[in-house]
Amino acid sequence: MDKCSNEAYLGLIGGLGVGATVHYYQELVRLHAARGSVPRLLIVHADVNRVLRDAAAGDTRQLAAYLAELIERLYKAGAEFAAIPAVTPHICAAELLELSPIPLVSLPAEILREIQARKLKRVALFGTRFTMETRMFDQLFGVDVVVPRADEVDCVHEAYV
């Protein structure tokens, strides 16, 4: 690891939607290439079924402990901050922040930043049942967040998973 560089190593927790991990990886490579640089990136693969079980059980402490183990691996490999490119794991963000040895990217804060940059006032939220039922997106102050009706949540969850 080149300690003289201004760029820090990012640790991604992948596997919580392989497509999302691939998307973020491709975008990071594309953006770095446009700047004439190479991303400093580490990826660890998480067990999506374990994450979904903990989320379904509402066990945010256990979920945070599992994700903290993965972040610890990233940290030991040289990551200086971490991101989880999936929404559902962020239901344990408060607990995870206490356990993480390195700073974490706040997904709600980044979503709000992008919404504001695009000057959006109303957005739709689709995802797992756990994402749609959480109040995580109440943090998007000044934005009307539309979620599926109660009778649509199960259908959207199944389609998303």
Sequence and secondary structure as in RCSB ss.txt:
>XXXX:A:sequence
MDKCSNEAYLGLIGGLGVGATVHYYQELVRLHAARGSVPRLLIVHADVNRVLRDAAAGDTRQLAAYLAELIERLY
KAGAEFAAIPAVTPHICAAELLELSPIPLVSLPAEILREIQARKLKRVALFGTRFTMETRMFDQLFGVDVVVPRA
DEVDCVHEAYV
>XXXX:A:secstr
  TTSS   EEEEE SSHHHHHHHHHHHHHHHHHTT    EEEEE  HHHHHHHHHHT HHHHHHHHHHHHHHHH
HHT SEEE  SSGGGGGHHHHHHH SS B  HHHHHHHHHHHTT SEEE    HHHHHSSGGGGSTT EEE   G
GGHHHHHHHH 
